């Protein structure tokens, strides 16, 4: 007797089917992950082959202490500033009666549309005195949206009953925020701070612009000027060690901050009346917006109006835009397709091996672009000479750098797929590849689109790896911009900065719109 589809789903254990991997899926996922983490393996091997004497000599240089102090002090100061601004802005938008909340949500997110090296260009071109440590702090403070967005999401979706109880017991708004709201949002706050710290560890363009030396700038100098791959690899290994320390610290803070609540009502917390503080709060938010968004907009407009006079040869911005978009789209397609087997294997197989493969693929988030470029260059010179300084090298660098973005989006989309839907198709005798093409992929299409968009838009503004991996005679928007800024041709560089910012705006608007839709849904 043939059972109805619903009865067949009940009769067949869904978990048992969900754990069945597709033929060869584990092998494919493992090979892709191995290729993605190959730059990390390269860095470790290069440092190992250099020998302990070379390592000791490099680590004993006074420069090492300077790099360590510069990198750590900048990371600590900027992370604290961005955490303070991001949390305060999220609390004001989500927990007070601040006028124009929808407008503020969009405006406070927009600094992410301006690449950090463009931020540096805008400040330095207008104010040459902006340099060194405090210049770097000023520029990198524009990373606060990385904290603002996750904290605002937690405050919006979370149950406000605990804060309401605290207020009913006589605690004021500030005391409630400190004792209740901050612990509730600590995991999101720690996650945003982690993103800021990792970004700072690998940033090159903005720091080179303000003439502030960190590990990332020293690594680039060791390779680009001294062609010292061994020293660059050892410095990269130290940088990766710092990144792992940051990740470990975030994991401990995030775990300690998790608060489990039961019986939540999902009720929104009544907004706090700002009263007489409304004007100072608005002025404060306007000041943050002016520094992180107003200055770049003014600088770009100023240099566009002033003209593009330059002593350097003219370049076609249209040609650079097409080149940039072509590389970005190719990398986005490749990274998204490669992320599907890894995400599927981790989703279907709840084993240590599957979890290990997935987590290993995220390790490249701790690698700076210069480290990935060094590994790709080494591989091209040693094992793929015909591909050296050819387009596939640059695409490979982009895929390795931004693969974690694609994997995150695809994995999150797979988590929303009900296993029973696929089981119905399998119970009808449909082959696995038809189920994948007709059921699974259509269901995760939004995640595939998000992965494609994130990788493509991020690749359009990548600078460090592009400087080393671009084919001879090829310029992208970022590299042509860098050529002009290196020659202090501020006016000539402005159109390239404008186009890169314009290409990034859709992604930021998508995030802001999603935030506003979530807010409307919560209501």
C-alpha positions in Angstrom: 0.0 0.0 0.0 1.3 3.4 -0.9 1.3 5.9 1.9 0.5 9.6 1.4 3.6 11.9 1.3 2.9 13.2 4.8 2.6 9.7 6.2 5.9 8.7 4.5 7.6 11.6 6.2 6.5 10.4 9.6 7.4 6.8 8.8 10.9 7.6 7.7 13.2 9.2 10.3 14.0 12.7 9.0 17.2 12.9 11.0 18.4 9.6 9.6 18.0 10.9 6.0 19.4 14.3 6.8 22.6 12.7 8.0 23.1 11.0 4.7 25.7 12.9 2.8 25.6 13.1 -1.0 28.0 10.8 -2.8 31.5 12.2 -2.5 30.3 15.3 -0.7 32.7 15.0 2.2 35.7 14.6 -0.2 34.7 17.6 -2.2 34.1 19.7 0.9 37.4 18.7 2.3 39.3 19.5 -0.9 37.7 23.0 -1.1 38.5 23.7 2.5 42.1 22.6 2.0 42.4 25.0 -0.9 40.9 27.8 1.1 43.2 27.4 4.1 46.3 26.8 1.9 47.6 30.3 2.5 47.6 29.6 6.3 49.5 26.4 5.6 51.9 28.3 3.4 52.6 30.9 6.1 53.3 28.2 8.7 55.6 26.2 6.4 57.5 29.3 5.3 58.2 30.4 8.9 59.2 26.8 9.8 61.7 26.5 6.9 63.3 29.8 7.8 64.8 28.1 10.8 64.8 29.1 14.5 67.8 31.3 14.1 66.1 33.5 11.5 63.0 33.6 13.7 65.0 34.6 16.8 66.8 37.3 14.8 63.6 38.8 13.5 61.7 38.6 16.8 64.7 40.2 18.6 64.7 43.3 16.4 63.5 46.6 18.1 61.1 46.9 15.2 59.1 43.9 16.4 58.3 45.6 19.7 57.3 48.7 17.9 55.0 46.8 15.6 53.5 44.9 18.5 52.8 48.1 20.5 51.4 50.0 17.5 49.1 47.1 16.4 47.8 46.2 19.9 47.4 49.8 21.2 45.5 50.8 18.1 43.3 47.7 18.2 42.5 48.3 21.8 41.7 52.0 21.5 39.7 51.8 18.3 37.8 48.7 19.5 36.8 50.5 22.8 35.8 53.6 20.9 33.7 51.8 18.3 32.1 49.6 21.0 31.1 52.7 23.0 29.7 54.6 20.0 28.0 51.5 18.5 26.3 50.5 21.8 25.3 54.0 22.7 23.8 54.6 19.2 21.9 51.3 19.3 20.6 52.0 22.8 19.4 55.5 21.8 17.7 54.2 18.6 16.1 51.1 20.1 15.4 52.1 23.7 14.5 55.8 23.7 11.9 58.1 21.9 14.6 59.5 19.7 12.9 61.3 16.8 13.5 59.9 13.3 14.6 56.4 14.3 14.3 55.0 10.7 16.4 57.8 9.4 19.0 57.4 12.1 19.2 53.6 11.4 20.1 54.2 7.8 22.5 57.2 8.4 24.4 55.4 11.2 25.0 52.4 9.0 26.2 54.4 5.9 29.8 54.8 7.0 30.3 51.2 6.0 29.8 52.2 2.4 33.1 54.2 2.4 36.2 51.9 2.2 38.6 52.6 5.0 41.5 53.6 2.7 39.0 56.1 1.1 38.3 57.4 4.6 42.0 57.9 5.0 42.3 59.7 1.7 39.5 62.1 2.5 41.0 63.1 5.9 44.6 63.4 4.7 43.7 65.3 1.5 41.8 67.9 3.5 43.9 67.9 6.7 47.5 67.0 6.0 48.2 67.1 9.8 46.1 64.0 10.3 48.7 61.3 10.6 50.2 58.8 13.1 48.4 57.0 15.9 45.6 59.5 16.5 45.0 59.9 12.8 44.5 56.2 12.5 42.2 56.2 15.5 40.1 59.0 14.0 39.8 57.2 10.6 39.1 53.7 11.9 36.4 55.0 14.3 34.1 54.8 11.3 33.9 51.0 11.9 31.4 51.5 14.7 28.5 50.2 12.5 30.0 46.8 12.9 29.0 47.1 16.6 25.8 49.1 16.1 24.1 46.6 13.8 24.3 43.4 15.9 23.6 45.3 19.2 20.6 47.0 17.6 19.3 43.7 16.3 19.5 42.1 19.8 17.7 45.1 21.4 15.0 45.0 18.8 14.3 41.3 18.9 14.9 40.7 22.6 12.3 40.6 25.3 12.3 43.9 27.2 10.5 42.5 30.2 13.7 42.3 32.3 14.5 46.0 31.7 10.9 46.9 32.5 11.1 45.0 35.8 14.3 46.8 36.6 12.6 50.2 36.0 9.6 49.2 38.1 12.0 48.4 41.0 13.2 52.0 41.0 16.3 51.7 38.8 16.8 54.7 36.5 17.5 54.4 32.7 21.3 54.5 33.1 21.3 52.0 35.9 19.0 49.7 33.9 21.2 50.0 30.9 24.3 49.2 32.8 22.9 46.3 34.9 20.4 44.7 32.5 20.7 45.9 28.9 24.5 45.7 28.7 24.7 42.0 30.0 21.9 41.0 27.6 23.7 42.5 24.6 27.3 41.4 25.6 27.5 38.6 23.1 26.5 40.8 20.2 28.8 43.6 21.5 31.7 41.1 21.7 31.0 39.8 18.2 31.0 43.3 16.8 34.2 44.2 18.6 35.8 41.0 17.2 35.0 42.1 13.7 36.5 45.5 14.3 39.6 44.0 15.8 40.2 41.5 13.0 39.6 44.3 10.4 42.2 46.5 12.1 44.8 43.7 12.2 44.7 43.2 8.5 44.1 46.8 7.3 46.9 48.3 5.1 45.6 51.2 3.0 44.3 53.5 5.7 47.4 53.1 7.8 49.8 53.7 4.9 47.8 56.8 4.2 48.4 58.3 7.6 52.0 56.9 7.8 51.3 54.6 10.8 53.3 51.4 10.9 51.5 48.1 11.9 52.1 44.4 11.2 50.1 44.7 8.0 52.1 47.6 6.6 55.4 46.0 7.6 54.4 42.7 5.9 53.6 44.5 2.7 56.9 46.5 2.9 58.9 43.3 3.5 57.6 41.7 0.3 56.9 44.6 -2.0 60.3 46.4 -1.4 62.7 43.9 0.1 61.2 40.8 -1.6 61.8 39.0 1.7 59.1 36.3 1.7 60.5 34.5 4.8 60.4 37.6 7.0 56.9 38.5 5.6 55.7 35.0 6.5 57.0 35.2 10.0 55.4 38.6 10.6 52.2 37.2 9.2 52.4 34.3 11.6 52.7 36.7 14.5 49.7 38.6 13.2 47.7 35.4 12.9 48.6 34.6 16.5 47.2 38.0 17.6 44.1 37.3 15.6 43.6 33.9 17.3 44.1 35.6 20.7 41.4 38.1 19.8 39.0 35.3 18.7 39.6 33.4 21.9 39.0 36.4 24.0 35.7 37.1 22.2 34.6 33.6 22.7 35.1 33.8 26.4 33.4 37.2 26.8 30.5 36.1 24.6 30.0 32.9 26.6 30.1 34.8 29.9 27.7 37.3 28.6 25.0 34.8 27.6 21.9 35.0 29.7 19.2 32.4 29.3 15.7 33.6 29.8 12.5 31.5 30.1 9.0 32.4 29.6 9.7 35.5 27.6 6.8 37.5 26.4 8.4 39.0 23.4 7.1 42.3 24.6 8.9 45.5 23.5 10.3 47.6 26.2 8.5 51.0 26.5 10.8 53.8 25.1 12.6 56.1 27.5 11.6 59.7 27.3 14.7 61.8 26.5 13.0 65.1 27.5 15.5 67.9 27.8 18.4 65.6 26.7 16.9 65.2 23.2 18.8 68.1 21.7 22.2 67.1 23.1 21.7 63.5 22.0 20.8 64.6 18.5 23.8 66.9 18.4 26.0 64.1 19.6 24.7 61.7 16.9 25.2 64.5 14.3 28.8 64.9 15.4 29.5 61.2 14.9 27.8 61.3 11.5 29.7 64.4 10.5 33.1 62.8 11.4 32.5 59.4 9.9 30.3 60.3 6.9 30.2 64.1 6.5 33.9 64.5 6.0 34.2 61.8 3.3 31.2 63.2 1.4 32.5 66.8 1.6 36.1 65.7 0.6 34.9 63.7 -2.4 32.6 66.5 -3.5 35.3 69.1 -3.0 37.9 67.2 -5.1 35.4 66.4 -7.8 34.4 70.1 -8.1 38.0 71.3 -8.0 38.9 69.1 -10.9 41.1 66.1 -11.9 44.3 67.9 -12.8 47.2 65.6 -12.3 50.8 65.1 -13.4 50.1 61.4 -13.8 48.9 59.9 -17.1 45.1 60.0 -17.5 43.2 56.7 -17.1 39.8 55.6 -18.2 37.5 55.2 -15.1 35.1 53.3 -17.3 37.7 50.7 -18.2 38.8 50.4 -14.5 35.2 50.0 -13.4 34.5 47.2 -16.0 37.7 45.4 -15.0 36.8 45.7 -11.3 33.3 44.5 -11.8 34.4 41.6 -14.0 36.9 40.3 -11.4 34.4 40.8 -8.6 31.6 38.9 -10.3 33.8 36.0 -11.3 35.1 35.7 -7.7 31.5 35.9 -6.4 30.3 33.1 -8.6 33.3 30.9 -7.8 33.1 31.5 -4.0 29.3 31.0 -3.9 29.5 27.7 -5.9 32.4 26.5 -3.7 30.6 27.3 -0.5 27.6 25.1 -1.3 29.4 21.7 -0.9 31.0 22.8 2.4 27.8 24.2 3.8 25.8 21.1 2.7 28.3 18.7 4.2 28.3 20.6 7.5 24.5 20.7 7.5 23.9 17.1 6.8 26.7 15.6 8.9 26.7 16.6 12.6 30.1 15.1 13.2 33.4 16.4 14.5 34.9 16.0 11.0 32.1 18.0 9.4 32.3 20.7 12.1 36.1 20.8 11.7 35.9 21.3 8.0 33.4 24.1 8.3 35.4 25.9 11.1 38.6 25.5 9.2 37.1 27.3 6.3 36.5 30.3 8.5 40.2 30.6 9.5 40.9 32.9 6.5 39.0 35.6 8.2 42.0 36.1 10.4 44.4 36.4 7.4 45.2 39.8 6.0 45.0 40.3 2.3 48.8 40.5 2.0 49.2 37.0 3.5 46.8 35.5 1.0 48.5 37.3 -1.8 51.9 36.0 -0.7 50.7 32.5 -0.7 49.0 32.8 -4.2 52.2 34.4 -5.6 54.4 31.7 -4.2 52.1 29.0 -5.6 52.1 30.7 -9.0 55.9 31.0 -9.2 56.6 27.5 -8.0 53.8 25.3 -9.4 51.8 27.3 -11.9 54.2 29.6 -13.8 51.9 30.1 -16.8 49.2 31.5 -14.5 51.6 33.9 -12.7 50.3 37.5 -12.9 47.3 36.3 -14.9 43.6 36.9 -14.0 43.0 33.5 -12.4 45.6 34.4 -9.7 43.6 37.5 -8.7 40.3 35.6 -8.7 41.8 32.9 -6.5 43.0 35.5 -4.0 39.5 37.0 -3.9 37.9 33.6 -3.4 40.2 32.7 -0.5 39.7 36.1 1.2 35.9 36.2 0.9 35.0 32.5 1.0 33.9 32.8 4.7 31.3 35.5 3.7 29.8 33.2 1.1 29.9 30.2 3.5 28.1 32.2 6.2 25.3 33.2 4.0 24.8 29.7 2.5 25.0 28.0 5.8 22.4 30.4 7.4 20.1 29.8 4.5 20.4 26.0 4.8 19.4 26.2 8.4 16.0 27.4 7.4 15.3 24.4 5.1 12.9 21.9 6.6 14.5 18.4 6.2 11.0 16.9 5.6 10.7 18.8 2.3 13.6 17.0 0.8 12.5 13.7 2.3 9.2 13.9 0.5 11.1 14.2 -2.8 13.5 11.3 -2.0 10.6 9.1 -0.9 9.1 9.5 -4.3 12.1 8.0 -5.9 13.8 11.2 -7.1 17.6 10.9 -7.4 19.8 13.0 -5.1 21.0 15.3 -7.8 17.5 16.1 -8.9 16.5 16.8 -5.3 19.4 19.1 -5.0 18.6 21.0 -8.2 14.8 21.1 -7.8 14.3 21.4 -4.1 17.4 22.3 -2.0 19.0 25.0 -4.3 15.7 26.8 -5.0 14.9 26.9 -1.3 18.3 28.4 -0.5 18.3 30.8 -3.5 18.0 33.9 -1.2 21.2 32.8 0.7 23.0 32.1 -2.6 22.0 35.6 -3.8 23.2 37.1 -0.5 26.5 35.3 -0.7 27.0 36.4 -4.3 26.2 40.0 -3.4 28.5 40.2 -0.3 31.5 38.7 -2.1 31.0 40.8 -5.2 30.6 44.1 -3.4 33.5 43.4 -1.0 35.8 42.4 -3.8 35.2 45.7 -5.6 37.0 47.6 -2.8 39.8 45.2 -2.0 43.2 46.9 -2.2 46.1 45.0 -0.5 45.9 41.6 -2.3 45.0 43.3 -5.6 48.2 45.3 -5.5 50.2 42.1 -5.6 48.0 39.8 -7.6 46.7 42.0 -10.5 48.0 41.1 -13.9 50.7 43.2 -15.4 49.3 46.4 -16.9 45.9 45.9 -15.3 44.3 48.4 -13.0 41.2 48.1 -10.9 39.4 51.0 -9.2 41.3 50.4 -6.0 44.7 50.1 -7.5 44.2 53.1 -9.9 43.0 55.1 -6.9 46.1 54.1 -5.0 48.4 55.1 -7.9 46.9 58.6 -7.8 46.9 59.0 -4.1 50.6 57.8 -3.9 51.4 60.8 -6.3 49.3 63.1 -4.1 46.9 63.7 -7.1 43.9 64.1 -4.9 41.6 65.4 -7.6 42.4 62.6 -10.0 41.7 60.0 -7.3 38.3 61.4 -6.3 36.3 59.8 -9.2 37.6 56.4 -8.4 36.7 56.8 -4.7 33.2 58.0 -5.6 32.6 54.9 -7.9 33.9 52.5 -5.2 31.6 54.1 -2.6 28.7 54.0 -5.0 29.2 50.3 -5.7 29.2 49.7 -1.9 26.0 51.7 -1.1 23.5 49.0 -2.3 24.9 46.5 0.2 24.7 48.9 3.0 21.2 50.0 2.1 20.2 46.3 1.9 21.4 45.8 5.5 19.6 49.0 6.7 16.4 48.1 4.9 16.5 44.6 6.3 16.9 46.1 9.8 13.9 48.3 9.3 11.8 45.4 8.0 12.7 43.4 11.0 11.7 46.2 13.2 8.3 46.5 11.5 7.8 42.7 11.7 8.6 42.8 15.5 5.9 45.4 15.9 
